[in-house]
Amino acid sequence: MTEGHLRILGFKKQTDESDSANPFYYYTLNFTQGLSFITNANDETRDDEWYIEFFNTEIPVRYYDYDKAKTLINLIKDGMVSFQIS
């Protein structure tokens, strides 16, 4: 998966610019409190190959393929219940 794919899926770039010579960044996609995706960091990426994984899980659950990630994200969005305050 490429950075372009991540942006298409709605991921937001998170940066740490404390070291301007080697800027560190990764991407996140938050659905609701307790349910988020995070990517590998740019310094862990080789040949523009990114992956996404569920954030803060005991055992990592990773997806490397754009089409699988897109399907999973769409399924999660489809299953989200919206609450309205009356």
Secondary structure by P-SEA (a helix, b strand, c coil): ccaaaaaaabbbbbbbcccccccccbbbbbcccccbbbbcccccccccbbbbccccccbbbbbccaaaaaaaaaaaaaabbbbbcc
